[in-house]
Amino acid sequence: MTEKVLIGKTMTIIIDSNYLFALKSKKDKKHQRSIELMKELKENYSKPIITNNLVISELLTLVNSRFKGKVYYLDEYCKLIWGDDNFFKIVQLLPEQYKEGYEILKKFTTPKRLLSFVDASLIFLNKIVNAKAILSFDNHFDGIVSRLY
């Protein structure tokens, strides 16, 4: 089991789409915890917080699906990604890096741990930036990388 990672000033943190979704969706069961984590980040953290372009694609697809295509919700998440609510940087993965993400996907996927390609891309990003943790509510990262949740 992965231990809960404490937030500190020297950490690089990568964020997953489920955290970003919960942050804005008041009906999400992890909404309150996402708010608490945001408060901890603001109080104790000075390094850039990052995600990648695949997470943004996954997040907007999830928003569109869960909120049945209502543009209001897409606009709210747009503020989080590119607007006044933004607190993270988006790393653009290069096409040649996708193959490395695919290799990670093959390495860590099992019948009991079905990673998505987006999750594999976050593990790859974790590797190249030497991050301390991935902020995610998904436990399938456990045993691969440290997770903040």
Secondary structure, DSSP 4 states (H G I P E B T S, - for coil): -PPBPPP-TT--EEE-HHHHHHHH-TTSTTHHHHHHHHHHHHHH--SPEEEEHHHHHHHHHHHHHHTTT-HHHHHHHHHHHHSTT--SEEE---HHHHHHHHHHHHHH-BTTB---HHHHHHHHHHHHHT-SEEE-S-GGGTTTS-EE-
